[in-house]
Amino acid sequence: MKPLTIVKESRAMRMRTRKPAMPEPSANSIKLRIDSKTTIMVRSEESMQMWMKKYPNAKVVL
């Protein structure tokens, strides 16, 4: 059996990935809650209708 070697941890291994920040809501944006973990922002009524077709349980969040 080979002896264990200690390897220095690289900076890339220590860095955590960041969640993308939600853009600032504008006056005409609409928030939709797709499921319990996912909230999206859409800019138009047509976009909202498209998402509502894909996810019938989606709810508009004020």
Secondary structure, DSSP 8 states (H G I E B T S, - for coil): ----------HHHH------------TT-EEEE-SSS-EEEESSHHHHHHHHHH-TT-EEE-
